Amino acid sequence: MSKKCPSCRLVNFASAGSCARCEASLADVPAIDLPAKRSLLSYILKRAAVCAIVSLIAVFGFYFSLIASAARLNYTQRKEVEKAIAVLEEKGFSDEVFLLNYVTAFRAEDNWLNASVAKENAYAATNFPLEIMTIYPDFFTYPVDDVERAAILLHEAKHLQGKDEKEAYEFVWNNRWKLGWTRDKYAGSPVWQNVRKQTREMVPELFNCNTKEFGDCTE
């Protein structure tokens, strides 16, 4: 509680009988509870909180605009994706399966952001870190079975983890035995041939063994 001098506006103690500056009488001046001045720290914290809230709103708005601008997988497509994820789960890719089952938003066509970027034919594409995965028609057309579709999802799951193309191709190729996606079973598949070619382009150090087929040191 304080008393503000009506003459010079100085704030005095509530018990003061006269102003400490101009000595005007404060006998009839009521004591009031003056608001405390905000510290610089509290001001900065408040502004930071406002900025954080605005940023979150902007991010969620951007995310939902991507989600809303692309169609969901239909029932049949979703079942095909689920079967491929089940293969990954059976083979022990638990981290990737968790992302695919509980974090990823699957879409059957490009959102407005993907549509604005020219791209080659692809089986799938991922928007990181928003964890949106677009599954293109080729994903359902060219793989010969669920194992090949699982290989494609495994590649995209590495993008969900923030890995680049080189890391994704290298991981899938080095883990194809674990997945059961091997040359003796899939050598005639266009998916196998395309992925092997793209892996050699992205990770040439895996293909410098001239005595092995396609120079593949991992065979």
C-alpha positions as CSV (number, residue, x, y, z in Angstrom):
1,M,0.0,0.0,0.0
2,S,1.3,3.5,-0.8
3,K,0.2,7.1,-0.9
4,K,0.7,9.2,-4.0
5,C,1.3,12.9,-3.4
6,P,-1.4,15.0,-5.1
7,S,1.1,17.9,-5.6
8,C,4.3,16.3,-6.9
9,R,3.0,12.7,-7.7
10,L,5.7,11.1,-5.6
11,V,4.8,7.7,-4.2
12,N,5.2,7.7,-0.5
13,F,4.9,5.0,2.2
14,A,1.4,4.4,3.4
15,S,2.3,5.5,6.9
16,A,3.8,8.9,5.7
17,G,2.0,12.0,7.1
18,S,3.6,14.3,4.6
19,C,5.3,14.1,1.2
20,A,9.1,13.3,1.4
21,R,9.7,15.6,-1.6
22,C,7.4,18.6,-1.3
23,E,6.2,18.1,2.3
24,A,2.6,18.5,1.3
25,S,0.2,16.9,3.8
26,L,-0.9,13.4,3.1
27,A,-3.3,13.1,6.0
28,D,-6.4,13.0,3.7
29,V,-4.8,11.0,0.9
30,P,-6.0,7.4,0.9
31,A,-3.5,4.6,0.7
32,I,-3.8,2.6,-2.5
33,D,-2.3,-0.6,-3.8
34,L,-0.2,0.4,-6.8
35,P,0.6,-2.2,-9.5
36,A,4.1,-3.4,-9.5
37,K,6.2,-2.6,-12.5
38,R,6.8,-5.6,-14.8
39,S,10.3,-6.7,-14.9
40,L,12.2,-7.0,-18.2
41,L,12.4,-10.7,-17.8
42,S,8.6,-11.1,-17.4
43,Y,8.1,-8.9,-20.5
44,I,10.5,-11.1,-22.5
45,L,8.9,-14.3,-21.3
46,K,5.4,-13.0,-22.2
47,R,6.5,-12.0,-25.7
48,A,8.3,-15.3,-26.2
49,A,5.1,-17.2,-25.2
50,V,3.1,-15.2,-27.7
51,C,5.6,-15.9,-30.5
52,A,5.6,-19.6,-29.6
53,I,1.8,-19.8,-29.8
54,V,1.6,-17.9,-33.1
55,S,4.3,-20.2,-34.5
56,L,2.5,-23.3,-33.4
57,I,-0.7,-22.0,-35.0
58,A,1.1,-21.3,-38.2
59,V,2.7,-24.8,-38.3
60,F,-0.6,-26.6,-37.6
61,G,-2.3,-24.5,-40.2
62,F,0.4,-25.4,-42.7
63,Y,0.1,-29.1,-41.8
64,F,-3.7,-29.2,-42.1
65,S,-3.6,-27.4,-45.4
66,L,-1.4,-30.2,-46.7
67,I,-3.6,-32.9,-45.2
68,A,-6.8,-31.3,-46.5
69,S,-5.5,-30.8,-50.1
70,A,-4.9,-34.5,-50.8
71,A,-7.3,-37.5,-50.8
72,R,-6.9,-40.3,-48.3
73,L,-6.1,-43.9,-49.4
74,N,-9.2,-45.8,-50.2
75,Y,-10.1,-49.0,-48.3
76,T,-8.3,-51.4,-50.8
77,Q,-5.2,-49.2,-50.9
78,R,-5.1,-48.9,-47.1
79,K,-5.2,-52.7,-46.8
80,E,-2.3,-53.1,-49.2
81,V,-0.3,-50.6,-47.1
82,E,-1.2,-52.4,-43.9
83,K,-0.1,-55.8,-45.3
84,A,3.3,-54.3,-46.2
85,I,3.7,-52.8,-42.8
86,A,2.9,-56.2,-41.3
87,V,5.8,-57.6,-43.3
88,L,8.1,-55.0,-41.7
89,E,6.8,-55.8,-38.3
90,E,7.3,-59.5,-38.8
91,K,10.9,-58.9,-39.9
92,G,11.8,-56.9,-36.9
93,F,11.8,-53.3,-38.1
94,S,10.0,-52.0,-35.0
95,D,11.1,-48.4,-35.1
96,E,10.0,-47.9,-38.7
97,V,6.7,-49.8,-38.0
98,F,5.9,-47.5,-35.1
99,L,6.2,-44.4,-37.3
100,L,4.2,-45.9,-40.1
101,N,1.4,-47.1,-37.8
102,Y,1.1,-44.3,-35.3
103,V,2.7,-41.1,-36.8
104,T,2.3,-41.2,-40.5
105,A,-0.6,-39.6,-42.4
106,F,-1.0,-41.5,-45.6
107,R,-2.4,-39.8,-48.7
108,A,-3.3,-41.1,-52.2
109,E,-2.3,-38.1,-54.2
110,D,0.0,-35.1,-54.0
111,N,-0.8,-32.3,-51.6
112,W,-0.4,-28.7,-52.9
113,L,3.2,-28.5,-51.8
114,N,4.2,-31.8,-53.6
115,A,2.2,-30.8,-56.7
116,S,4.2,-27.6,-57.0
117,V,7.5,-29.5,-57.4
118,A,8.4,-31.4,-60.5
119,K,9.4,-35.0,-59.8
120,E,10.2,-38.2,-61.6
121,N,7.9,-41.2,-61.4
122,A,7.9,-42.5,-57.9
123,Y,6.3,-45.2,-55.7
124,A,5.9,-42.9,-52.7
125,A,7.0,-39.5,-51.3
126,T,7.4,-38.2,-47.7
127,N,7.1,-34.7,-46.3
128,F,9.5,-34.5,-43.3
129,P,9.1,-33.5,-40.5
130,L,5.3,-33.3,-41.0
131,E,5.2,-37.1,-41.4
132,I,2.9,-37.1,-44.4
133,M,3.4,-39.9,-46.9
134,T,2.0,-39.9,-50.4
135,I,1.5,-43.3,-51.9
136,Y,1.4,-43.2,-55.7
137,P,-0.4,-45.6,-58.1
138,D,2.9,-47.3,-59.1
139,F,3.2,-48.6,-55.5
140,F,0.2,-50.8,-56.1
141,T,1.0,-51.6,-59.8
142,Y,4.7,-52.7,-60.1
143,P,5.7,-54.5,-56.9
144,V,5.2,-58.2,-57.2
145,D,4.1,-58.8,-53.6
146,D,3.9,-57.3,-50.1
147,V,7.6,-57.8,-49.5
148,E,8.4,-55.4,-52.3
149,R,5.9,-52.9,-51.1
150,A,7.5,-53.3,-47.6
151,A,10.8,-52.4,-49.1
152,I,9.4,-49.2,-50.5
153,L,7.8,-48.3,-47.2
154,L,11.1,-49.1,-45.4
155,H,12.8,-46.6,-47.7
156,E,10.2,-43.9,-46.9
157,A,10.3,-44.7,-43.2
158,K,13.9,-43.6,-43.2
159,H,12.7,-40.3,-44.5
160,L,10.2,-40.1,-41.7
161,Q,13.2,-40.3,-39.4
162,G,14.9,-37.4,-41.2
163,K,17.3,-39.5,-43.3
164,D,18.3,-38.3,-46.8
165,E,18.1,-40.3,-50.0
166,K,21.6,-41.8,-49.7
167,E,21.0,-43.0,-46.2
168,A,17.5,-44.4,-47.1
169,Y,18.8,-46.3,-50.2
170,E,21.8,-47.7,-48.3
171,F,19.7,-48.8,-45.3
172,V,17.2,-50.7,-47.5
173,W,19.9,-52.3,-49.6
174,N,21.9,-53.4,-46.6
175,N,18.8,-54.8,-44.9
176,R,17.2,-56.5,-47.9
177,W,18.3,-60.0,-46.6
178,K,16.6,-59.3,-43.3
179,L,13.5,-58.3,-45.2
180,G,13.6,-61.3,-47.5
181,W,13.9,-59.2,-50.6
182,T,16.7,-60.9,-52.4
183,R,18.1,-61.3,-55.9
184,D,17.3,-65.0,-56.3
185,K,13.5,-64.2,-55.8
186,Y,13.1,-60.8,-57.3
187,A,15.8,-60.3,-59.9
188,G,13.2,-60.1,-62.6
189,S,11.1,-57.5,-60.8
190,P,11.1,-53.9,-62.2
191,V,11.1,-52.6,-58.6
192,W,14.2,-54.6,-57.8
193,Q,16.0,-53.5,-60.9
194,N,15.0,-49.8,-60.5
195,V,16.0,-49.7,-56.8
196,R,19.3,-51.5,-57.4
197,K,20.1,-49.0,-60.2
198,Q,19.2,-46.0,-58.0
199,T,21.1,-47.4,-55.0
200,R,24.2,-47.8,-57.1
201,E,23.8,-44.1,-58.2
202,M,23.3,-42.9,-54.7
203,V,25.7,-45.2,-52.9
204,P,28.4,-46.2,-55.4
205,E,30.8,-47.5,-52.8
206,L,28.5,-50.5,-52.4
207,F,29.0,-51.5,-56.1
208,N,32.8,-51.5,-56.7
209,C,33.3,-55.2,-56.7
210,N,34.0,-56.1,-60.3
211,T,33.9,-59.9,-59.7
212,K,30.3,-59.8,-58.5
213,E,27.1,-59.3,-60.5
214,F,26.3,-55.6,-61.0
215,G,29.4,-54.9,-59.0
216,D,27.4,-55.4,-55.8
217,C,29.7,-55.9,-52.9
218,T,26.8,-56.9,-50.6
219,E,26.0,-60.1,-52.6
